[in-house]
Amino acid sequence: METRRLGRLGHQSSVLIYGAASLGGVDQDRADASIQEALDAGLNHFDVAADYGEAELRLGPRMPEIRDRIFLATKTGRRTFEEAWSEINRSLERLQTDHVDLIQMHAVCDLENLDLVTGKGGSLEAAIRAKDEGMVRAIGITGHTAQAPSVHTEGLRRFDFDSVLTPLNYKLSTDPRYAADYAALVEAVKASDAALMTIKMIARRNWADGEQKAYDTWYRPFDEQRYITAATAWLLNGHPEITGLATAGETRLLRQMIVAERERAELTPEAAASILGEVQDYASPFVDMPI
C-alpha cells in the first residue's frame, strides 16, 4: 500500500487510515479479524476516539503485539481541561499503552466549539500537558460538518496543530463554497507543514426516512466496488496534499476500500469523477446529519 509523509511528523503513513469507529459496537472476535485484515493489507495508521463506543477497548488487547508497528491516534471530545485530561488518561488505559502518537480535538465543527477548545481552561491545554509529559507526541483537530474546513483554517491560526482531519469527497467538492473553504485550508496546512487527512470519502447520502440501515455508518455509504474505487481514485490520485483517508465506520466495507486502493491507478481523477457523476442519489451527508 502507498504511504505518504504525515506532514512534519514525518511518519510514512498508509494512505488508508484504519477508521476504528467501525469497532465501536462489535465483539472482540470481529474486531480482531478486522484489525488483522487491515494489518495484512499494509495499513499502519489507526484512528480511534474515546467517543467511539467500545472501540478503544477492542483495540487495546492488540497493542502489546502491534504497538510498535502502527501510528496510533485517538481523540477527546471533551471541552474543558479537567474533562479532557481525565479522558486522555482513560484512553491510554483502555488502549493498553503508555502513549499515543496523536491526540486530536474531536468534532470541532463550529467556532463555538473552537472557542471552547482553544480558550482558557479548554481541552487544548490538557493535550499540551499530555504532550509535555510524553503521553502524546502530537496534537491535531478534527471535524465533520460542512463548516469544518473553514473552522479548521481558523484553528490553525490560533494554534500550530500537527494535523487536521476534515471531510472531503467528490460531491462536496462540487459545492463552490465548500471547495473554496477546503482550498483555503490546504494553503494553511501547507504553510505549517501539518498533516491533512480526510473523512467521508464513500459517503453517498443520508439514510432516507424509514430506510433500513444496512451498515453501522450514520450515513448511507457506497457499497458497490465500482463507486468505492472511483471515490478512492478521485481523492488519492487527484489530491496529493492529502496524507491519508479514514476508512468507513463499518468493518464489512474495509475489504472493498483495500481493493479500491489497489485498483485506483487505472483511473484518472477525471474518469473517476465521471463515474461518480452517474449516481443519481449522490448528496452531501451534511444535509441532515445527527449531532
BAFI-3210 file (N, C-alpha, C; in Angstrom, 3 decimals, decimal comma, padded with zeros to 6 digits):
// residues 291
n [1|2|3|4|5|6|7|8|9|10|11|12|13|14|15|16|17|18|19|20|21|22|23|24|25|26|27|28|29|30|31|32|33|34|35|36|37|38|39|40|41|42|43|44|45|46|47|48|49|50|51|52|53|54|55|56|57|58|59|60|61|62|63|64|65|66|67|68|69|70|71|72|73|74|75|76|77|78|79|80|81|82|83|84|85|86|87|88|89|90|91|92|93|94|95|96|97|98|99|100|101|102|103|104|105|106|107|108|109|110|111|112|113|114|115|116|117|118|119|120|121|122|123|124|125|126|127|128|129|130|131|132|133|134|135|136|137|138|139|140|141|142|143|144|145|146|147|148|149|150|151|152|153|154|155|156|157|158|159|160|161|162|163|164|165|166|167|168|169|170|171|172|173|174|175|176|177|178|179|180|181|182|183|184|185|186|187|188|189|190|191|192|193|194|195|196|197|198|199|200|201|202|203|204|205|206|207|208|209|210|211|212|213|214|215|216|217|218|219|220|221|222|223|224|225|226|227|228|229|230|231|232|233|234|235|236|237|238|239|240|241|242|243|244|245|246|247|248|249|250|251|252|253|254|255|256|257|258|259|260|261|262|263|264|265|266|267|268|269|270|271|272|273|274|275|276|277|278|279|280|281|282|283|284|285|286|287|288|289|290|291]
n.u [000,840|000,438|002,357|002,394|004,053|003,444|002,923|004,814|005,305|006,490|006,077|005,687|002,789|000,229|-001,937|-004,561|-006,246|-006,951|-010,167|-011,307|-013,784|-015,422|-015,261|-016,749|-019,169|-018,872|-018,052|-015,172|-013,993|-014,813|-013,668|-010,909|-010,492|-010,975|-009,018|-006,735|-007,096|-006,695|-004,001|-002,716|-003,115|-001,471|-002,055|-000,956|-001,640|-003,766|-006,879|-008,775|-011,260|-012,268|-014,988|-016,050|-017,816|-017,130|-014,689|-011,946|-011,475|-011,666|-009,460|-007,370|-006,481|-004,828|-002,611|-000,150|001,076|001,176|001,849|004,311|004,301|002,477|001,054|-000,624|-003,603|-005,848|-008,818|-010,195|-013,331|-014,078|-014,421|-013,341|-010,399|-010,101|-011,929|-010,986|-008,352|-008,760|-010,048|-008,093|-006,189|-007,756|-008,166|-005,587|-005,355|-007,443|-006,549|-004,309|-001,624|001,268|001,456|000,118|000,430|-000,814|-003,030|-006,264|-008,377|-011,659|-014,360|-014,590|-016,456|-017,576|-017,304|-017,960|-017,374|-014,664|-013,780|-014,224|-012,430|-009,903|-009,803|-009,124|-008,499|-009,469|-009,825|-007,579|-005,434|-005,114|-004,253|-001,821|-000,424|-000,374|001,270|003,634|004,281|004,884|002,878|001,439|002,401|001,860|-000,495|-003,747|-006,623|-010,091|-013,120|-016,556|-018,511|-020,179|-019,018|-016,537|-013,904|-013,418|-013,517|-011,361|-009,264|-009,256|-008,644|-005,961|-004,836|-004,949|-003,588|-000,739|-001,476|-000,605|-001,859|-004,725|-008,009|-010,460|-013,586|-013,898|-015,057|-016,003|-018,577|-018,879|-016,886|-018,005|-019,542|-019,348|-018,747|-017,869|-015,674|-014,021|-013,510|-012,172|-009,905|-008,651|-008,009|-006,148|-004,032|-003,331|-002,552|-000,355|001,366|002,072|003,103|001,564|-000,159|-002,648|-005,606|-008,473|-012,065|-015,213|-015,180|-016,502|-019,132|-022,446|-025,057|-027,541|-029,297|-032,514|-035,763|-037,261|-035,810|-034,102|-031,239|-028,426|-025,816|-023,291|-022,700|-023,546|-024,423|-025,564|-023,505|-021,421|-021,498|-020,949|-018,369|-017,403|-018,036|-016,827|-014,147|-013,883|-014,360|-012,182|-010,034|-010,515|-010,032|-007,408|-005,724|-006,057|-005,481|-002,796|-002,041|-003,262|-002,609|-003,694|-006,708|-009,519|-010,871|-014,239|-016,740|-017,392|-016,915|-017,424|-017,011|-014,357|-012,714|-013,464|-012,532|-009,816|-009,341|-010,054|-008,032|-005,886|-006,644|-006,946|-005,077|-005,715|-007,527|-007,998|-008,356|-010,354|-011,747|-012,690|-014,371|-016,304|-017,528|-018,594|-020,377|-022,489|-024,189|-027,356|-028,505|-026,575|-025,339|-024,518|-023,515|-024,100|-026,512|-028,559|-027,414|-026,798|-026,377]
n.v [-001,194|002,252|004,742|007,911|010,916|012,070|014,938|017,303|015,538|013,353|010,594|007,768|007,189|004,838|005,257|004,578|004,964|003,299|003,400|003,340|003,705|001,823|-000,270|000,230|-000,983|-003,743|-007,251|-008,786|-010,774|-010,148|-007,635|-008,264|-009,750|-007,824|-005,884|-007,417|-007,906|-005,347|-004,872|-006,884|-005,932|-003,780|-001,429|001,005|002,955|003,860|005,058|006,201|006,980|008,375|008,625|006,656|004,458|001,220|001,069|001,733|-000,136|-002,473|-002,283|-002,231|-004,870|-005,763|-004,162|-004,825|-006,516|-005,136|-002,461|-001,147|-001,211|000,428|003,686|005,390|006,971|008,874|010,500|013,262|014,334|016,074|019,317|020,899|021,522|019,781|017,670|016,712|016,003|013,900|012,135|011,617|010,230|008,021|006,932|006,024|003,957|002,262|001,642|000,267|001,232|003,353|005,705|007,721|008,378|010,563|012,939|014,101|016,947|016,445|016,521|019,308|021,453|023,919|027,484|028,082|025,728|025,609|027,868|026,992|024,836|026,022|028,096|029,660|027,313|025,299|022,203|021,928|022,745|020,567|018,639|019,738|019,589|016,789|016,184|017,440|015,791|013,432|011,673|011,900|012,446|014,281|016,840|017,232|018,291|017,746|017,412|017,301|018,513|020,656|023,069|022,519|022,687|025,525|026,204|024,716|025,949|028,409|027,364|026,623|029,099|029,871|027,950|025,857|023,284|019,862|018,207|017,864|016,699|016,392|016,664|015,331|014,666|013,700|014,797|016,838|018,520|019,717|021,752|025,146|026,911|025,165|024,044|026,295|026,879|024,538|024,737|026,979|025,908|023,956|025,579|026,761|024,506|023,624|025,776|025,465|022,965|020,879|017,734|016,584|014,972|013,053|012,489|010,739|009,843|007,778|008,400|008,408|009,493|010,822|008,501|007,570|008,530|006,008|004,073|000,988|000,615|-000,609|-000,683|000,201|002,859|006,365|007,607|006,813|004,660|004,294|001,066|-000,441|-001,845|-000,511|002,210|002,766|002,380|004,398|006,691|006,556|006,723|009,263|010,869|010,183|010,095|012,583|014,433|015,218|016,523|015,365|013,282|010,909|008,881|008,211|005,018|003,761|003,709|000,914|-002,441|-004,291|-002,995|-002,592|-004,359|-003,761|-001,161|-001,533|-003,019|-001,045|000,869|-000,484|-000,777|001,749|003,039|002,689|004,607|007,942|011,099|012,544|010,594|009,110|010,976|011,173|008,661|008,753|010,773|009,501|008,666|008,931|009,560|010,811|012,811|015,512|014,436|016,061|017,304|016,599|015,732|013,735|015,148]
n.w [000,000|-000,758|000,921|002,608|003,572|006,790|007,125|009,065|011,081|010,020|009,824|007,747|006,582|005,851|003,051|003,383|006,315|009,251|010,203|013,230|014,309|013,350|015,103|017,286|018,090|017,949|018,610|020,283|018,686|016,071|015,888|016,172|013,829|011,855|012,425|011,909|009,205|008,206|008,947|007,480|004,937|004,831|006,213|008,416|010,172|012,646|013,680|016,299|018,822|021,956|022,088|020,480|021,205|022,286|021,058|021,666|023,653|022,158|020,516|022,367|023,439|021,371|021,367|022,846|021,047|018,549|018,862|018,286|015,591|014,426|013,754|016,145|016,803|018,778|020,109|021,928|022,948|024,851|026,402|028,411|030,413|032,668|032,156|029,679|030,315|032,095|030,334|028,384|029,883|030,554|028,011|027,369|029,214|028,365|025,812|026,402|026,494|026,949|025,664|022,985|019,491|018,422|019,636|019,203|018,935|019,124|016,812|016,274|015,026|014,628|015,256|017,866|019,323|018,736|020,101|022,748|022,930|022,439|024,232|027,474|029,980|028,415|026,470|024,858|026,406|028,089|026,262|025,504|027,946|028,184|026,032|026,826|028,949|027,746|027,092|024,786|021,406|019,463|018,394|017,178|015,161|014,536|012,538|011,342|009,582|007,163|007,658|008,622|007,228|007,094|009,792|010,737|009,415|010,738|013,224|012,860|012,757|015,366|016,846|016,514|015,193|014,684|012,911|010,738|010,405|008,161|006,300|002,947|-000,264|-003,630|-004,198|-002,256|-003,168|-005,364|-004,494|-004,554|-002,386|-000,386|-001,685|-001,921|000,777|001,487|-000,164|000,955|003,427|002,652|001,813|004,273|005,721|004,210|004,637|007,298|007,338|008,317|008,780|006,532|006,655|005,577|005,786|005,214|002,591|001,149|001,596|000,589|000,781|003,080|005,219|004,145|005,356|007,216|005,910|005,966|007,859|006,681|007,372|009,840|009,734|010,081|007,864|004,519|002,906|-000,072|-001,472|-003,637|-005,561|-007,843|-007,449|-005,007|-005,667|-007,606|-006,021|-004,312|-006,110|-007,208|-004,975|-003,898|-006,163|-007,235|-005,287|-003,978|-001,690|000,441|003,134|003,921|004,066|006,096|006,693|006,333|008,977|009,375|009,513|007,477|005,087|004,755|003,243|000,571|000,346|000,583|-001,738|-003,576|-003,194|-004,244|-006,904|-007,934|-009,569|-012,180|-012,881|-013,843|-012,083|-013,418|-014,893|-012,763|-011,551|-013,524|-013,390|-010,778|-011,194|-012,348|-010,388|-009,172|-006,698|-005,197|-002,644|-000,389|002,852|004,925|005,010|006,735|009,216|012,178|015,425]
ca.u [000,000|001,186|002,460|002,706|004,626|002,393|003,316|006,084|005,517|007,462|005,720|005,202|001,503|-000,553|-002,937|-005,781|-006,127|-007,982|-011,174|-011,719|-015,207|-016,040|-015,164|-017,493|-020,273|-018,661|-017,407|-013,720|-013,609|-014,965|-012,657|-009,600|-010,439|-010,883|-007,685|-005,760|-007,290|-006,036|-002,552|-002,280|-003,182|-000,458|-002,445|-000,079|-002,118|-005,067|-007,504|-009,891|-011,698|-012,919|-016,433|-016,462|-018,324|-016,136|-013,612|-010,635|-011,377|-011,457|-008,080|-006,422|-005,836|-003,847|-001,482|001,138|001,646|001,328|002,034|005,485|004,131|001,441|000,845|-001,879|-004,237|-007,168|-009,429|-011,046|-014,421|-014,381|-014,093|-012,616|-009,115|-010,261|-012,596|-010,106|-007,207|-009,255|-010,355|-006,838|-005,641|-008,620|-007,893|-004,336|-005,659|-008,270|-005,726|-003,210|-000,359|001,685|001,415|-000,408|001,213|-001,572|-004,308|-006,986|-009,551|-012,668|-015,626|-014,562|-017,199|-018,032|-016,445|-018,280|-016,573|-013,259|-013,537|-014,142|-011,210|-008,678|-009,883|-008,500|-009,113|-010,066|-009,223|-006,261|-004,444|-004,877|-003,450|-000,461|000,182|-000,112|002,447|004,791|004,580|005,227|001,722|001,097|003,529|001,409|-001,846|-004,485|-008,001|-010,975|-014,489|-017,320|-019,661|-019,854|-018,226|-015,280|-012,666|-013,187|-013,220|-010,013|-008,338|-009,181|-007,930|-004,530|-004,387|-004,906|-002,643|000,018|-001,854|000,235|-002,666|-006,132|-008,839|-011,619|-014,294|-013,784|-015,375|-016,287|-019,797|-018,596|-016,016|-018,797|-020,156|-018,324|-018,323|-017,072|-014,408|-013,199|-013,061|-011,170|-008,685|-008,005|-007,427|-004,945|-002,959|-002,911|-001,852|000,950|002,205|002,557|003,571|000,745|-000,722|-004,046|-006,304|-009,872|-013,114|-016,466|-014,865|-017,506|-020,499|-023,296|-026,158|-028,158|-030,331|-033,859|-036,725|-037,824|-034,909|-033,365|-029,815|-027,725|-024,444|-023,167|-022,413|-024,723|-024,809|-025,633|-022,239|-021,295|-021,078|-020,594|-016,933|-017,157|-018,098|-015,798|-012,875|-013,882|-014,223|-010,806|-009,162|-010,704|-009,429|-005,969|-004,987|-006,190|-005,210|-001,531|-001,880|-003,867|-001,683|-004,423|-008,142|-010,009|-011,849|-015,581|-017,023|-018,107|-015,897|-017,741|-016,613|-012,901|-012,133|-013,680|-011,668|-008,476|-009,337|-010,092|-006,705|-005,009|-007,098|-007,188|-004,116|-006,310|-008,481|-007,620|-009,386|-011,444|-012,545|-013,364|-015,465|-017,353|-018,236|-019,382|-021,448|-023,605|-025,011|-028,478|-028,847|-025,337|-025,606|-023,723|-024,074|-024,285|-027,822|-029,372|-026,582|-027,082|-025,418]
ca.v [000,000|003,502|005,545|009,321|011,600|012,640|016,300|017,450|014,411|012,532|009,186|007,321|006,588|004,240|006,210|004,200|005,026|002,431|004,147|002,411|003,854|000,563|-001,239|000,740|-001,826|-005,136|-008,058|-008,841|-011,620|-009,381|-006,582|-008,857|-010,120|-006,599|-005,313|-008,234|-007,647|-004,075|-005,057|-007,722|-005,119|-002,739|-000,234|001,187|004,148|003,535|006,263|005,846|008,111|007,991|008,634|005,595|003,295|000,335|000,887|001,703|-001,418|-003,525|-002,142|-002,405|-006,176|-005,988|-003,246|-005,430|-007,167|-004,317|-001,028|-000,577|-001,347|001,332|005,044|005,287|008,261|008,873|011,821|013,614|015,234|016,930|020,703|021,564|020,911|018,669|016,547|016,172|015,355|012,614|011,257|011,196|009,179|006,841|006,353|005,260|002,712|001,405|001,227|-000,540|001,809|004,495|006,933|007,677|009,231|011,770|013,197|015,061|017,615|015,733|017,136|020,777|021,660|025,297|028,410|027,981|024,646|026,000|028,781|026,196|024,033|026,830|029,131|029,410|026,181|024,395|020,879|022,017|022,816|019,195|017,980|020,279|018,963|015,388|016,159|017,791|014,666|012,259|010,786|012,030|013,001|015,347|017,317|017,537|018,780|017,061|017,924|016,562|019,251|021,481|024,208|022,055|023,242|026,920|026,196|024,186|027,004|029,325|026,658|026,696|030,459|030,006|027,016|025,154|021,867|018,991|017,524|018,224|015,646|017,153|015,897|015,630|013,675|014,357|015,597|018,067|019,392|020,413|022,911|026,193|027,434|024,138|023,940|027,459|026,693|023,476|025,272|027,835|025,021|023,356|026,573|026,902|023,271|023,644|026,798|024,981|021,592|019,952|016,622|016,758|013,698|013,310|011,528|010,744|009,628|006,957|008,771|008,567|010,392|010,455|007,467|008,100|008,230|004,676|003,145|000,090|000,936|-001,873|-000,568|000,901|004,267|007,222|007,994|005,699|004,647|003,486|-000,299|-001,074|-001,685|000,483|003,564|002,906|002,553|005,729|007,681|006,481|007,241|010,714|011,533|009,976|010,410|013,996|015,316|014,812|017,195|014,524|012,241|009,658|008,987|007,243|004,061|003,975|003,112|-000,338|-003,446|-005,020|-002,221|-002,436|-005,101|-003,047|000,016|-002,043|-003,320|000,233|001,497|-001,228|-000,656|003,141|003,523|002,571|005,693|009,332|011,807|012,936|009,399|008,771|011,932|010,819|007,506|009,210|011,605|008,648|008,305|009,862|009,966|011,243|014,095|015,791|013,793|017,055|017,932|016,316|014,828|013,717|015,882]
ca.w [000,000|-000,789|002,133|002,398|004,740|007,639|007,471|009,776|011,982|009,323|009,701|006,442|006,899|004,775|002,569|004,078|007,763|009,801|010,954|014,281|014,645|012,938|016,197|018,433|018,540|017,558|019,643|020,141|017,558|014,828|015,928|015,899|012,414|011,059|012,658|011,199|007,774|007,917|009,049|006,355|003,718|004,881|006,963|009,579|010,878|013,223|014,222|017,162|019,638|023,205|021,890|019,562|021,916|022,896|020,080|022,308|024,352|021,169|020,037|023,456|023,563|020,310|021,471|023,202|019,861|017,344|019,147|017,626|014,142|013,930|014,238|016,891|017,089|019,390|020,172|023,063|022,612|025,994|026,085|029,494|030,768|033,604|031,481|028,646|030,975|032,584|029,216|027,761|030,739|030,402|026,699|027,445|029,928|027,506|024,679|026,937|026,050|027,767|024,862|021,621|018,597|018,104|020,312|018,376|019,466|018,344|016,399|016,345|013,784|014,524|016,001|019,294|019,884|018,640|021,227|023,967|022,889|022,461|025,259|028,776|030,652|027,428|026,320|024,238|027,471|028,550|025,241|025,607|029,130|027,864|025,165|027,658|029,833|026,960|026,911|023,369|020,659|018,577|018,680|015,957|015,255|013,593|012,451|010,339|009,066|006,003|008,111|009,199|006,663|007,488|011,231|010,921|008,994|011,879|014,279|012,597|013,092|016,820|017,437|015,485|015,208|013,859|011,896|010,540|009,824|007,698|005,266|001,523|-001,296|-004,906|-004,140|-001,503|-003,968|-006,383|-003,842|-004,679|-001,091|000,287|-002,411|-001,560|002,167|001,502|-000,780|001,949|004,430|002,066|001,874|005,669|006,082|003,549|005,270|008,584|007,146|009,096|008,018|006,174|006,457|005,241|006,131|004,439|001,186|000,462|001,974|-000,601|001,131|004,348|005,167|003,944|006,427|007,133|005,227|006,842|007,873|006,451|007,861|011,114|009,486|010,253|006,515|003,577|002,177|-001,265|-001,195|-004,900|-005,763|-008,899|-006,918|-003,972|-006,375|-008,217|-004,963|-003,824|-007,164|-007,299|-003,821|-003,740|-007,386|-007,568|-004,151|-003,349|-000,393|001,472|003,575|004,064|004,283|007,074|006,193|006,874|010,274|009,150|009,207|006,252|003,919|004,725|002,119|-000,684|000,322|000,307|-003,171|-004,295|-003,138|-005,159|-008,293|-008,305|-010,563|-013,512|-013,100|-013,619|-011,314|-014,309|-015,166|-011,515|-011,376|-014,476|-012,832|-009,631|-011,716|-012,754|-009,227|-009,136|-005,333|-004,527|-001,989|000,805|004,048|005,973|004,874|007,914|009,987|013,610|016,261]
c.u [000,876|001,227|002,798|003,200|003,525|002,794|004,639|006,334|006,444|007,104|005,236|003,927|000,859|-001,642|-004,345|-005,487|-007,263|-008,932|-011,798|-013,102|-015,961|-016,058|-016,053|-018,557|-020,123|-018,013|-015,911|-013,282|-013,711|-013,939|-011,286|-009,450|-010,269|-009,518|-006,639|-005,868|-006,585|-004,516|-002,013|-002,250|-002,167|-000,873|-001,581|-000,458|-003,548|-005,614|-008,749|-010,298|-012,356|-014,424|-016,932|-016,877|-017,220|-014,884|-012,228|-010,419|-011,139|-010,021|-007,066|-005,738|-004,780|-002,576|-000,167|001,856|002,001|001,716|003,208|005,402|003,169|001,590|-000,542|-002,394|-005,557|-007,648|-010,129|-012,101|-014,816|-013,859|-013,374|-011,324|-009,318|-010,878|-011,679|-008,910|-007,609|-009,482|-009,095|-006,201|-006,443|-008,371|-006,613|-004,557|-006,427|-007,466|-004,512|-001,846|-000,002|001,732|000,665|000,410|000,522|-002,829|-005,000|-008,161|-010,725|-013,898|-015,660|-015,138|-017,692|-017,158|-016,728|-017,454|-015,081|-012,891|-013,380|-012,825|-009,970|-008,681|-009,191|-009,244|-009,756|-009,282|-007,858|-005,163|-004,121|-004,005|-002,005|000,254|000,537|001,109|003,705|005,229|004,837|004,091|001,208|002,265|003,141|-000,046|-002,520|-005,893|-008,835|-012,343|-015,216|-018,620|-019,226|-018,987|-016,810|-014,032|-012,391|-012,861|-011,796|-008,950|-008,163|-008,425|-006,432|-003,977|-004,176|-003,850|-001,986|-000,264|-000,961|-000,548|-004,081|-006,823|-010,171|-012,318|-013,910|-014,231|-015,762|-017,508|-019,568|-017,777|-016,786|-019,567|-019,118|-017,832|-017,457|-015,700|-013,475|-012,663|-011,984|-009,846|-007,927|-007,343|-006,141|-003,776|-002,434|-002,119|-000,456|001,897|002,803|003,163|002,855|000,288|-002,191|-004,649|-007,783|-010,777|-014,282|-016,256|-015,925|-018,925|-021,311|-024,407|-026,589|-029,072|-031,692|-034,753|-037,329|-036,948|-034,183|-031,882|-029,014|-026,303|-024,422|-022,838|-023,683|-025,233|-024,908|-024,340|-022,382|-020,912|-020,814|-019,108|-016,614|-017,103|-017,088|-014,428|-012,791|-013,678|-012,797|-009,835|-009,275|-009,940|-007,911|-005,176|-005,014|-005,825|-003,944|-001,288|-002,415|-002,899|-002,382|-005,896|-008,585|-011,020|-013,163|-015,780|-017,848|-017,097|-016,154|-017,349|-015,101|-012,293|-012,293|-012,811|-010,219|-008,330|-009,288|-008,731|-005,754|-005,362|-007,138|-006,244|-004,687|-007,232|-007,832|-008,681|-010,595|-012,350|-013,320|-014,554|-016,621|-018,179|-019,127|-020,545|-022,647|-024,625|-026,114|-028,778|-027,628|-025,567|-024,663|-024,338|-024,410|-025,606|-028,625|-028,626|-026,962|-026,005|-025,318]
c.v [001,245|004,129|006,980|009,925|012,320|014,039|016,314|016,356|013,373|011,078|008,881|006,511|005,973|005,213|005,838|004,180|004,196|003,248|003,250|002,712|002,579|-000,474|-000,884|-000,181|-003,283|-005,911|-008,186|-009,699|-010,870|-008,259|-007,135|-009,200|-008,891|-005,947|-006,094|-008,045|-006,362|-004,220|-005,841|-006,932|-003,982|-001,451|-000,140|002,394|003,843|004,757|005,869|007,097|007,588|007,875|007,525|004,335|002,507|000,192|000,844|000,378|-002,571|-003,478|-002,525|-003,752|-006,470|-005,165|-003,899|-006,042|-006,174|-002,865|-000,430|-000,647|-000,314|002,735|005,043|006,674|008,030|010,315|012,011|014,611|016,149|018,339|021,463|020,824|019,664|017,449|015,895|015,454|013,976|011,648|010,770|010,073|007,887|006,160|005,526|003,936|001,751|000,852|000,402|-000,088|002,978|005,786|006,671|008,630|010,556|011,826|014,305|015,656|017,207|016,596|018,636|021,270|023,087|026,170|028,375|026,887|024,943|026,944|028,001|025,429|024,878|027,900|028,731|028,293|025,182|023,104|020,905|022,083|021,432|018,435|018,448|019,683|017,510|015,255|016,460|016,615|013,363|011,278|010,804|012,703|014,159|015,661|017,719|018,018|018,057|017,740|017,249|017,263|020,039|022,675|023,815|022,656|024,686|027,023|025,712|025,172|028,025|028,665|026,730|028,093|030,606|029,121|026,223|023,655|021,072|018,318|018,069|017,036|016,287|016,389|016,322|014,416|014,440|015,269|016,900|019,039|020,165|021,597|024,028|026,727|026,427|024,029|025,092|027,322|025,620|023,972|026,170|026,997|024,382|024,329|026,741|025,682|023,246|024,632|026,317|023,583|020,632|018,812|016,907|015,391|013,989|012,161|011,694|010,539|008,803|007,238|009,065|009,592|010,055|009,248|008,144|007,731|006,850|003,651|002,269|000,384|-000,352|-001,860|000,244|002,383|005,106|007,744|006,723|005,694|004,035|002,079|-001,094|-000,803|-000,606|001,887|003,788|003,111|003,938|006,814|007,728|007,063|008,753|011,421|011,402|010,352|011,894|014,966|014,884|015,468|016,351|013,412|010,899|009,917|007,883|006,311|004,246|003,227|001,856|-001,398|-004,138|-004,271|-002,110|-003,129|-004,351|-001,792|-000,388|-002,366|-002,025|000,908|000,812|-000,974|000,778|003,656|003,505|003,738|007,055|009,990|012,186|011,748|008,980|009,686|011,611|009,641|007,944|010,094|010,819|008,454|009,344|010,374|010,373|012,636|014,282|015,086|014,787|017,806|017,786|015,357|014,857|014,472|015,187]
c.w [000,000|000,608|001,755|003,712|005,502|008,104|008,210|010,805|011,353|009,151|008,293|006,673|005,659|004,354|003,052|005,571|008,344|010,671|012,007|014,851|014,292|014,048|017,375|018,966|018,186|018,697|019,339|018,957|016,237|014,765|015,562|014,420|011,529|011,203|011,882|009,687|007,363|007,935|007,862|005,052|003,720|005,580|008,220|010,424|011,332|013,947|015,009|017,934|020,901|023,036|020,968|020,333|022,602|022,035|020,723|023,045|023,383|020,615|021,111|023,522|022,500|020,488|021,896|022,006|018,765|017,603|018,396|016,105|013,574|014,496|014,872|017,263|017,805|019,506|021,504|022,604|023,744|025,725|027,212|029,790|031,613|032,922|030,448|029,262|031,489|031,431|028,514|028,575|030,610|029,065|026,711|028,160|029,035|026,325|025,104|026,413|026,945|026,974|023,556|020,774|018,316|018,950|019,527|019,131|018,574|018,048|016,664|015,016|013,592|015,410|017,491|019,963|019,794|019,780|022,539|024,034|023,117|023,546|026,556|029,497|029,724|027,271|025,653|025,296|028,029|027,556|025,296|026,814|028,838|026,954|025,964|028,534|029,084|026,740|025,472|022,671|019,758|018,874|017,371|016,243|014,204|013,567|011,315|009,981|007,834|006,379|008,550|008,547|007,083|008,975|011,480|010,444|010,117|013,039|014,099|012,847|014,599|017,477|016,309|015,550|014,264|012,742|011,883|009,892|009,461|006,574|003,841|000,715|-002,561|-004,824|-003,385|-002,336|-005,024|-005,806|-003,833|-003,332|-000,352|-000,367|-002,046|-000,141|002,247|000,910|000,195|003,038|003,900|002,130|003,298|006,135|005,470|004,229|006,580|008,512|008,090|008,184|007,738|005,851|006,231|005,673|005,164|002,949|000,469|000,963|000,712|-000,369|002,553|004,155|004,987|005,125|006,195|006,446|006,238|006,736|007,831|006,984|009,149|010,951|009,642|008,915|005,662|002,773|000,792|-000,836|-002,472|-005,164|-006,791|-008,324|-005,791|-004,613|-007,001|-007,159|-004,439|-004,839|-007,269|-006,171|-003,821|-004,990|-007,711|-006,469|-003,416|-001,997|000,761|001,841|003,734|004,281|005,224|006,432|006,944|008,193|010,177|008,709|007,881|004,986|003,766|003,519|000,811|-000,773|000,065|-001,179|-003,984|-004,308|-004,112|-006,613|-008,803|-009,385|-011,968|-013,854|-012,886|-012,738|-012,167|-014,629|-013,934|-011,281|-012,318|-013,967|-011,670|-010,074|-012,194|-011,630|-009,035|-007,720|-004,516|-003,949|-000,814|002,005|005,139|005,868|006,154|008,833|011,469|014,378|017,621]
res [m|e|t|r|r|l|g|r|l|g|h|q|s|s|v|l|i|y|g|a|a|s|l|g|g|v|d|q|d|r|a|d|a|s|i|q|e|a|l|d|a|g|l|n|h|f|d|v|a|a|d|y|g|e|a|e|l|r|l|g|p|r|m|p|e|i|r|d|r|i|f|l|a|t|k|t|g|r|r|t|f|e|e|a|w|s|e|i|n|r|s|l|e|r|l|q|t|d|h|v|d|l|i|q|m|h|a|v|c|d|l|e|n|l|d|l|v|t|g|k|g|g|s|l|e|a|a|i|r|a|k|d|e|g|m|v|r|a|i|g|i|t|g|h|t|a|q|a|p|s|v|h|t|e|g|l|r|r|f|d|f|d|s|v|l|t|p|l|n|y|k|l|s|t|d|p|r|y|a|a|d|y|a|a|l|v|e|a|v|k|a|s|d|a|a|l|m|t|i|k|m|i|a|r|r|n|w|a|d|g|e|q|k|a|y|d|t|w|y|r|p|f|d|e|q|r|y|i|t|a|a|t|a|w|l|l|n|g|h|p|e|i|t|g|l|a|t|a|g|e|t|r|l|l|r|q|m|i|v|a|e|r|e|r|a|e|l|t|p|e|a|a|a|s|i|l|g|e|v|q|d|y|a|s|p|f|v|d|m|p|i]
***
